[in-house]
Structure formats: structure tokens, C-alpha cells
Amino acid sequence: MAKPAIELDNVDLSLGSGAARVHILKRISLSVAGGESVGIVGPSGSGKSTLLMVTAGLEKADSGTIRVAGEALEALDEDGLARFRGRSVGIVFQSFHLMPTMTALENVAVPLELAGRRDAFVRAEAELKAVGLGHRLNHHPAELSGGEQQRVAIARALAPEPTILIADEPTGNLDAETGEEIIRLMFEARARRGATLVLVTHDKALAERCDRRITMRSGEVVEDVRTGVSRAPLPV
């Protein structure tokens, strides 16, 4: 069996203060093997996205231990967490989070430059070509469709060659056909690179394409089902 890429043990997190304090994650224990794909489903407010943020080191847990790609996240300060994300975790958000004043090429290359990669623009161009945007390198986000913007976001996430890819409702702002193309890209990238994929979705059918489907409710994991095989869309 592959070594765990993600290990959470008894993770708790509350947000807010006083009467407004809400218990978001409750005693979450979870292990994801290297190269595994996991789909996380559950109603709004169940803690799905917060679980991803904790796993990526974007949110600090109140208690428990979190080990991702061999790093104990609770032991890292903000700079350490930023370096950890830069080398180990690629993140794709529902809302793309592209810089509007930068071209597609710059959106992918600049984070690599900041991380000290001398081949930043060469690497960025290769990743954009891999997601079918070789002809849109010098276009700004406002000049791109929603699907194209999400392709840029995927290229940005994959450019540092992370071992873990995290996606939070990556098709939430897209129509069904475009969303299917984005999912195909993500599963293909995961298979090609041997990366671990963890995605949050409201689409149970999409979660069923993963190796495992995890269901959350009220901040707890209430079901963890192995689906048998990854049922990713086949390349066209």
C-alpha cells in the first residue's frame, strides 16, 4: 500500500467568538494514500471546504495533528506553510483567483518566479499548452471564458509539480459541458503525474469517479466508501 500523503488525527476547529463561535470540524481523523483520489461530499456548511483549507495549511486547526506530504503542519509558521504549499500542494478554487492585471502566462509564471524558479516562464508556457491554452498565453482573465480561466488556474496549480492537488468545487461556476472538460483535465493530470487528488463537490456522481467518496455532515466524517476504481472521464 502507498504511504499516506495526508494524515489527519483528531482535528478540531472552531471559528468566531463568544455566542457566534461555531464548531466547524469535529475530531476529524483521515488518511489518504499517495496517488489516491478522494471526493468529499456533504450539505453546505458541513465543513468540506474548511477541511481542504486545513489540509492545505490555509487554516490553522485548534487541536489535533495534520501531516501532509511528510510535513507536520502544526509545527510550521506562516512562512513555513507558504513554502510547504509552494512545493507540495496545488490548489484549484471555484472562483479561479486569477490576477486580473496579469496575462495567463504571468498568472502561472509569477508564483514560480517568487518561489525562485529560473525557468518560471518556460514552465508556465508548457503547463498552459498542456491544458490547451497555448494560443491564449498573452490574454488577460477578462478576455477568457470561465472554462479558460479555470484551465489557467489548473496550470498554475500544476506548474510547481506538486504531489497533492486540492480542488474546491472546481466546476461550480461552469456549465455542465465545460465542467466535464475541467474534470477530465484534472483526472488526466493526476494519472499522468501520480499525484494525490482531493476534491470537494456537491456532485455525488463526480465523487463516485474517485477511488473513495467521503461524506461529511455537521463537521464530521459520517461515511468513507471505497468506490472500487477511479471512473474518470476517458480522454477524447
C-alpha positions as CSV (number, residue, x, y, z in Angstrom):
1,M,0.0,0.0,0.0
2,A,1.2,3.5,-0.8
3,K,2.5,5.7,2.0
4,P,-0.1,8.2,3.3
5,A,0.1,11.6,1.6
6,I,-2.4,13.1,4.0
7,E,-2.9,12.2,7.7
8,L,-5.3,14.0,10.0
9,D,-5.7,12.8,13.6
10,N,-8.4,14.2,15.9
11,V,-8.5,17.6,14.2
12,D,-10.9,20.1,15.7
13,L,-11.5,23.7,14.5
14,S,-13.9,26.4,15.7
15,L,-14.4,29.8,14.2
16,G,-15.8,33.0,15.6
17,S,-16.0,34.0,19.3
18,G,-18.5,34.1,22.1
19,A,-22.1,33.2,21.2
20,A,-21.1,33.4,17.5
21,R,-18.4,30.7,17.8
22,V,-19.1,27.7,15.5
23,H,-17.6,24.3,15.8
24,I,-16.6,23.6,12.1
25,L,-14.5,20.4,12.3
26,K,-15.1,17.8,15.0
27,R,-12.5,15.1,15.7
28,I,-11.6,14.5,12.1
29,S,-9.3,11.6,11.6
30,L,-8.5,10.7,8.0
31,S,-5.7,9.1,5.9
32,V,-5.2,9.4,2.2
33,A,-2.7,7.3,0.4
34,G,-0.2,8.7,-2.1
35,G,-1.7,8.7,-5.6
36,E,-5.3,8.2,-4.3
37,S,-8.2,10.3,-5.5
38,V,-10.9,11.3,-2.9
39,G,-14.2,13.1,-3.5
40,I,-15.7,14.9,-0.5
41,V,-19.4,15.5,-0.5
42,G,-22.0,16.8,2.0
43,P,-24.5,19.6,2.5
44,S,-23.5,23.2,2.6
45,G,-21.9,24.1,6.0
46,S,-20.8,20.5,6.7
47,G,-17.1,21.5,6.8
48,K,-16.0,20.2,3.4
49,S,-14.1,23.3,2.2
50,T,-12.7,24.0,5.7
51,L,-11.3,20.5,5.7
52,L,-9.5,21.3,2.5
53,M,-8.2,24.6,3.9
54,V,-6.8,22.9,6.9
55,T,-5.1,20.2,4.8
56,A,-3.5,22.9,2.6
57,G,-2.3,24.9,5.7
58,L,-4.6,27.8,4.8
59,E,-6.5,27.4,8.1
60,K,-5.0,26.5,11.5
61,A,-6.7,23.8,13.5
62,D,-7.4,24.3,17.2
63,S,-6.1,20.9,18.0
64,G,-5.1,17.6,16.5
65,T,-2.2,16.7,14.2
66,I,-2.0,17.2,10.4
67,R,0.8,15.6,8.3
68,V,0.8,16.4,4.6
69,A,3.5,15.3,2.2
70,G,5.6,14.4,5.2
71,E,5.2,17.8,6.9
72,A,3.7,18.3,10.3
73,L,1.7,21.4,9.6
74,E,1.1,22.4,13.2
75,A,4.8,22.9,13.6
76,L,5.2,25.4,10.7
77,D,4.8,29.2,11.0
78,E,3.2,31.2,8.2
79,D,6.4,31.4,6.1
80,G,6.9,27.7,6.5
81,L,3.4,27.0,5.5
82,A,3.8,29.1,2.4
83,R,7.0,27.2,1.4
84,F,5.2,23.9,2.0
85,R,2.3,24.9,-0.3
86,G,4.7,26.2,-2.9
87,R,6.5,22.8,-3.2
88,S,3.9,20.2,-2.3
89,V,0.3,21.3,-2.8
90,G,-1.6,22.7,-5.9
91,I,-4.9,24.4,-5.2
92,V,-7.8,25.0,-7.6
93,F,-10.6,27.2,-6.3
94,Q,-14.2,27.6,-7.6
95,S,-13.7,31.3,-8.3
96,F,-10.4,30.9,-10.2
97,H,-8.5,33.6,-8.1
98,L,-6.5,34.9,-11.1
99,M,-4.8,38.3,-11.0
100,P,-6.8,40.5,-13.4
101,T,-3.9,42.7,-14.5
102,M,-1.7,39.7,-15.5
103,T,-1.8,37.6,-18.6
104,A,-2.5,33.9,-18.5
105,L,1.3,33.3,-18.8
106,E,2.1,35.7,-16.0
107,N,-0.6,34.3,-13.7
108,V,1.1,30.9,-13.9
109,A,4.7,32.1,-14.0
110,V,4.8,34.8,-11.3
111,P,4.2,32.4,-8.4
112,L,7.1,30.2,-9.8
113,E,9.3,33.3,-10.0
114,L,8.5,34.2,-6.4
115,A,9.5,30.6,-5.4
116,G,12.9,31.1,-7.1
117,R,12.3,29.1,-10.3
118,R,14.6,30.3,-13.0
119,D,12.6,28.5,-15.7
120,A,9.3,30.1,-14.5
121,F,8.1,31.3,-17.9
122,V,9.2,28.3,-19.8
123,R,7.5,26.1,-17.2
124,A,4.3,28.2,-17.3
125,E,4.1,28.1,-21.1
126,A,4.4,24.3,-21.1
127,E,1.6,23.9,-18.5
128,L,-0.7,26.3,-20.4
129,K,-0.1,24.3,-23.6
130,A,-0.8,21.1,-21.7
131,V,-4.3,22.4,-20.8
132,G,-5.0,23.6,-24.3
133,L,-4.2,27.3,-23.9
134,G,-1.1,27.7,-25.9
135,H,-2.9,30.2,-28.1
136,R,-4.1,32.3,-25.1
137,L,-0.8,32.9,-23.3
138,N,-1.0,36.7,-23.6
139,H,-4.7,37.2,-22.8
140,H,-5.9,38.6,-19.5
141,P,-8.6,36.9,-17.4
142,A,-11.3,39.3,-18.6
143,E,-10.6,38.1,-22.2
144,L,-11.0,34.4,-21.3
145,S,-14.2,32.3,-20.8
146,G,-14.9,30.8,-17.4
147,G,-13.6,27.4,-18.6
148,E,-10.4,29.0,-19.9
149,Q,-9.9,30.8,-16.6
150,Q,-10.2,27.6,-14.7
151,R,-7.7,26.0,-17.1
152,V,-5.2,28.8,-16.2
153,A,-5.9,28.0,-12.6
154,I,-5.2,24.3,-13.1
155,A,-2.0,25.1,-15.0
156,R,-0.9,27.4,-12.1
157,A,-1.7,24.7,-9.6
158,L,0.3,22.0,-11.5
159,A,3.3,24.1,-12.6
160,P,5.3,23.6,-9.3
161,E,4.8,19.8,-9.8
162,P,3.0,19.2,-6.5
163,T,2.5,15.8,-5.1
164,I,-1.0,16.8,-3.9
165,L,-3.8,18.5,-5.9
166,I,-6.7,20.0,-4.0
167,A,-9.8,21.3,-5.7
168,D,-12.7,23.1,-4.0
169,E,-15.8,22.9,-6.2
170,P,-13.7,23.3,-9.4
171,T,-16.8,23.2,-11.7
172,G,-19.1,25.2,-9.5
173,N,-19.0,28.3,-11.8
174,L,-19.1,26.4,-15.1
175,D,-21.7,25.0,-17.3
176,A,-22.0,21.2,-17.5
177,E,-20.0,20.7,-20.7
178,T,-17.2,23.0,-19.6
179,G,-17.2,21.4,-16.2
180,E,-16.8,18.0,-17.7
181,E,-13.7,19.2,-19.6
182,I,-12.2,20.6,-16.5
183,I,-12.7,17.4,-14.6
184,R,-11.2,15.4,-17.4
185,L,-8.1,17.6,-17.3
186,M,-7.7,17.2,-13.5
187,F,-8.1,13.4,-13.6
188,E,-5.7,13.1,-16.6
189,A,-3.1,15.3,-14.8
190,R,-3.5,13.2,-11.6
191,A,-3.0,10.0,-13.5
192,R,-0.1,11.3,-15.6
193,R,1.8,12.6,-12.6
194,G,0.8,10.1,-9.9
195,A,-0.4,12.9,-7.7
196,T,-2.9,12.6,-4.9
197,L,-6.2,14.3,-5.7
198,V,-8.7,15.6,-3.1
199,L,-11.8,17.4,-4.4
200,V,-14.9,18.9,-2.7
201,T,-18.0,18.7,-4.8
202,H,-21.8,18.8,-4.5
203,D,-22.0,16.3,-7.3
204,K,-22.1,12.8,-5.9
205,A,-21.6,11.3,-9.3
206,L,-18.3,13.1,-9.6
207,A,-17.2,11.9,-6.2
208,E,-18.0,8.4,-7.4
209,R,-15.4,8.7,-10.1
210,C,-12.7,8.9,-7.3
211,D,-11.2,6.0,-5.5
212,R,-13.1,7.0,-2.4
213,R,-16.1,9.0,-1.6
214,I,-16.2,10.7,1.8
215,T,-19.4,12.2,3.2
216,M,-19.4,15.0,5.8
217,R,-22.2,16.3,7.9
218,S,-22.1,18.9,10.7
219,G,-18.3,18.9,10.8
220,E,-17.9,15.1,11.0
221,V,-17.0,12.4,8.5
222,V,-20.1,10.2,8.5
223,E,-19.2,7.9,5.6
224,D,-16.0,6.8,3.9
225,V,-16.7,4.5,1.0
226,R,-14.2,2.9,-1.4
227,T,-15.8,3.1,-4.9
228,G,-13.7,0.3,-6.4
229,V,-12.0,2.1,-9.3
230,S,-11.5,5.6,-10.5
231,R,-14.2,6.4,-13.0
232,A,-12.6,9.4,-14.6
233,P,-13.9,10.6,-18.0
234,L,-11.9,9.0,-20.8
235,P,-9.8,11.3,-23.0
236,V,-11.5,12.3,-26.2
